């Protein structure tokens, strides 16, 4: 298990909530496709129901395991403790593989937003350079330590949500003076409920990411359950309130696709608000990438501490930052910047879903094998509750597999591509074990 570093400045509750918020959401950016695919009513219903069956169960599971085992590497150690080093390695492998595709989404979204007001800046190689700038800034910021990322997340959260507060106010004002225009926001001509569900699941996933920095959090046994539940409520409000506002304003649903918040801001508040949404979108992409860099770079560090990866990755500075892991992961994420948004989501959900299911299995097995383990927070309902809490996420993951069956990447079905990546995990584990034998 990773050793605790003394002398570092640790994350407190509010910065942890802000960092978790960015690890999961970062704001309403990314919701536009749900509106465009399903229409306002169905999109609003999805954003209310999916957290009940996806976010809340995951938050409860993370709350129990993170408070019981607040160690660096988080979910990797949970699965390793419950099921042994092989499955612990598979958990980390799936999570890191998913991160290669997930982390490319946020710089991509930033470029899409910027293209709405400055297409010349994002054309051709300039778009790729902008994405690389996001990766570089996040790497440098993370080298300053977890506390710096957490405090920065707080500030970026406030700033990035400010334009949406104005947008909501203008939408309400518009509906009061011109009448509620919900009927104008009817269903889109081409409905894609399955696609909307996948995007909604992606927008609500990542609650376990904050667990990997437990040794860099102040009083993690109490902080994690509070942070998980608080963040879940914040994210739901951040998603549903702007959607309800533009629905009331009567903006047609078919006008919404990735980046359409800029167009909505232009309609309701003019170019100044539109530019503010673009700038907030840039902060959202940076904040999310930055917070996830904090989380995911602790996985190679923890695996190196256990001898499953080269010891070089376990090197830390005095502020607790595993600097080699930060640099190595940033380079890997930069190499995946060329994938498209839709393909990224499909692959990401498959790999992340498999890792998440292992965590729910670990929750049950640890209840059986370590009943005396100190658990400051427990999933309610005893063993039945521990089993039941994973059923909703499992059902949604199964649906996601079915819904993504027609997606293709690299000349093959996206599911086959993701399965090959997952199947490589046991082979990589054998190589790692032989290297350290």
N, C-alpha and C positions, 0 to 999 in steps of 0.2 A: 504494500500500500504506500502511496506517495507520502513523503514526509512533510510535516508542517513547517513552513518557513516563518521564522520569527523576525520581528522588526518591520514587517511590511504594514502599510496603511490599508485597513480592511474596509470592505463595502458594508455600509449600514443599510437599514431596511428600505428607505426611500430610494437610494441609488439602485438597490437590488430590484425594486419594483420597476424602476425606469429601464434598467438593463433587460429585465425579463420582457417588458413591454416591447422593446425593440427586437428581442430574439424571436418573439412570436409575431408581432404585428408591425409596429412602426407608424401606423396611421391608416387612413382609408384607401391609400394607394394599393391597387390590385383588385379592388372590389368592382371596378367598372365592368369587367368581363362578366361578372355574375349578373349585373343588371342587364347587360346587353344580351346575355344568353337566356335568361329566365323571365325578364320583366320585373317591375318593381315589387309587386305583391309576393311573388314566389321568392325573389331574392331576399326580401325582408324576412319572410318565414324561414328560409334557410339559415340566415344569420342569427335567428333566435333559437332554432332547434338544434343545429349542429353543435353549438357549445355544450348543450345538455348531454349529448351522447358522445362527444369527442373531447372537448376542452375540460369540462368538469371532472369526468372520470380520470383523465390524465393528471390534472392538477392534484386530485386526492392521492393518487398513487405516488406522484413525485413528492408531495408533502410528507407522506409516511416514510418513504425510503431515504429522502434527503435529510430528514430530521434524525432518523435512526443511524445512518451512515454518512455523516458529513465529511466526505473525503475528496481529495482532488482526483478528478476523473469521473466522479458521479456515477452515472448509470453503467459505465463500464465495470466499476467495482461492485455494483449491486448484482449484476448478472454473474460476474465472476464468483462472488461470495455464494450465490444461490446454486449455481450450476457448474462451477469449475472453470479453469483457465481457458479451455477450448471455446466455450460459449461466451465467456467474457471477451475473448478476442473477436468472435463473430459480431458481437454487439458493437464493438468499436469499429470494426471493418465496415459494417453496414452504415453506421453513422457517418464515418469519414467519407465513404463513397457517396452517400447522399449529399454530403456537404459540397462536394465538387460541383454538383449540378445546382443545388440550392443557392450557394453563394454567388453563382453567376447571374442569378435572377435580379439582384438588387442593383448592381451597376447597369444592367440592361434596362430595368425600369426607369432609372434616372435618365438615361439617354433618350428613351421614348418620350418622357415628359418634356425634356428640354427641346426636343424636335418640334413640339407644338408652337414654340415661340421663336426658336432660333435654329431652323433646319440646316443652315449653312455650318453651324458649329458641330453638328452631329453627323454630317454626311461623310461617307467613306471611312478613311482611316481615322478621322477626327473622333468619331464615335468610339472606336476602340481605344484611342488614347485617353479619352475621358473615363472610360471604364477602368483603365489601368491606374489612373490618378486616384480613383476611389479605393482601389486595392492598396495602393502605396500609402495613402493617408491613414487608412485603418491600421496597417502594419506599424507605422511609426507611432500612432496614438497608443496602440496596445503595448508597445515597448515601454511606455511610461507607467504601466501598472493597472491593476483592476480598479483601484479607487479612482484613477483619472478617467477610465472608461465609464464608470458608474456616474460620476458627477457630470461628465459631459453628456451622458444620456439624459439626465434630468433636464439640463438646459435645452438640448435639442428637442426633447419631447414637448416642452412648453412652446418653443418657437415654431416647430413644424405643425402644431395643431392650431396655432393662432389664425391662419387664413381660413380654416374650416369653421372656426367660431364666427368669423365675419360672414362666411358663405351661408351658414345656417341662419344667422340673423337676417340677412338679405332675402333668403328664400321664404322665411316666415313673413317678413314685411311684404314681399311680393304677393304671397297668397292672401294676406289680410286685405290688401288694397285692390287686388285684381281677381280675388276669389280663388278658392282652393281648386286646383286643376288636376286632381288625381286622374281623372278620366283621360287626360291628354297623354299620360304616361302608361298607355296600354301595353299589352304583351308585344314582344318583337315579332316580326314576320316569320323568322326562322328560330324556333325554340330549340334549346340545347340544355335540357335539365341535367343530364349526366355531366356535361362539361362544367355547368354551374356548381354542381356538388363538389367536383374535384377542386375547383378554384377556391370554394368556400373552405374545404378541408385544409388546403394549403395555407390559407389566410389564418387559420386557427391552430396550426400545429407548431410545435417547438417548445412546449412547456417544460420538457426535461432538460433543455439545453443549459439552463442556469445551474443545474446540479453539479456540473463539472468544476466549478470554481468554489466549492464549499469551504475549503481551507483558507480562502481569501475573503470570506464573509464573516462579519461580526455576529456572534451568537447564532450560528446557522440553525440550531435545533428549533429556535423560536421564529427566526426570520423566514425560513423557507415556506412553511404552511401559510403564514400571513401574506408573503409576497405572491404565492401562487393564486390564492383566492382573490386578492386585491387586483392583481393584474388581469385575471379573467373578467372581472366586472368592468374594469377600465376598457379593455379591448372590445367587449361587446357594445359598450356605449359609443366608443369611437367609430365603430362600424355602422351601427343602426341609425344614429342621429343624423349624420350627413345624408345617408340614403333617404331617410324619411323627409328631409328638408327639400331635396331636389325633386322628390316624388310630388310633394305638395305644390312645388313651383310649376309642375307640368312639363318638365323637359322630357321629350320622348325617350323611351328606353333604348330604342335602336341607335341612338346617337352615342351610346356608351360602349367604349372598348378601352383597352389599356391607354391611359393618358388623358381620358375624357374629362377628368376633374378640371383640367385647364380650360376646356371649352365651356363647362358649366360655370366656372368662375368668370369667364369673359362675358357670358350672357347675363349674369346676375350683378356683377360688380365692375365690369370693364377691364381694360388692359392692366391696371395696377393690381387688381386682385388676381388676375390670371398670372401675372409675373410672380406674385407672392406665393401662389400655389406651386409654380415651377420651382422656386427657390426652396420652399418647404419640402417638395418632393426630392430635391437633391439632398437635403438634410435627412430625410427619411431613409433614402438609400444608403447614405453614409452611416447613419446611426444604427441601422439594422446590420449592415456589413460589419461595422465596428464591434457591436455587442456580440455577434456570432463569432467573430474572430477571437474575442475573449474566451468564449465557451469552448469552441471546438479545438483550439490549439492545446488545451489541457489534456486531450485524449492521447496524442502521441507522447506527450510528456509522461503520463501515467503508465502507458504501455512500456516506455523505455525504462522507467523505474522498476517494472516487473521483469525486465530482461527480454521482452518480446519485440522490441525495436532497438536500433543502435543507441548506445548510452549517450551519444552526442545530443540526442533530442531531449535528454533530461537536464541539460545545463540550464541554470536559472541565474538571473541577476539578483542583486540584493533586495530589489523591490518585489521579488517573487515571480517575475515574468520568465517563462521558458522561451527564451529569445530565439533559439535555434528552431523550435517548433513553430513559432510565429512566422519566421521567414520561410520555412519549408512549406507550410500550409498556404501561405499567401501566393507563393509561386505556383502551386498546384491549382489553386482557384483561378489564377489569372489565365491558365491554359484552357479553361472551360468557358471563356467569355464569348465564344462564337455560336453557342447553341441558341435556339429560339425559345421564347417564353413558354409556349404550350408544351413543347417537348421536355423542357426542363421540369415542369410540374409533374408530368406523368412519371418520369424516372424517379424524381425526388420522392413522390408519394409511395412508390413501391418499396424503395430501399428504406426510407424512414419508417414506413408501416411495419416492415419485418423487424426492425430494431425495437420499435415500440412494443410489439407483441412479446418480445423476449423480456422486456421490463415488467409487463403484467404477469408473465409466468414467474419471474423472480419474486414478485410481491407475494404470490401464493406459496411458492416453495419456502421462502424465508419464514412465513407464518408457521409452516409445518416443521422445518428443520431448526429454526432458532426462535422458539416461542417465548423464551425469556429475554430476548433482545430488547433493550430499552427503546421504546418508541414514544417520544414526546407527543407525536401526533399519529393517530391511527385512522385508516379508512373505517368508517362506522359500519356496524352490522356483522362483526366477527368474521369468521371464515367465509360465510355466505356473501357478505359484503365485499370481501377481497376478490372473490370469484366473479361476482356479478358486475363489479365496476369495470371489468375489462370487456364485457360483452358488446357494449355500444361501439367502442373503437374497433373491435374485431369485425363487427358487421360492416362498418363504414369502410374499413380497409378492403374487405372482400368486394364491396360494391365498387371501390376505386379500381380494383384489378379488372373487374368486368367492364367498367366504363372506359378504361384505357386500352381495351383490346385491339382497337384499330389504329392506334398511334404507331408511327414508324420512325426509326432513327438508324442511321448508318446502314440503310438497306434492309433492315430487319424489323420485326415488331418491337416496339419499345419495351414490352414486358419481357421478351426474350433477351433483349439487350440488358435490362436490369437484372434478370435472373442469372445471366452469365457473370455479371459483376459480383452478385451475391455468392454464386457458386465458387468463385475464385478464392473466397475467404478461407475455407479449409486448406487449400493448397498453400496459400500464403502463411497460414499458421504452421503448417508442417515445415516450411522453409525456415520460418523464424525459430522454431523449436530446435531444428537441427543446427542452426547457426550458433545457438547458445548452449548446446549440449556439451 
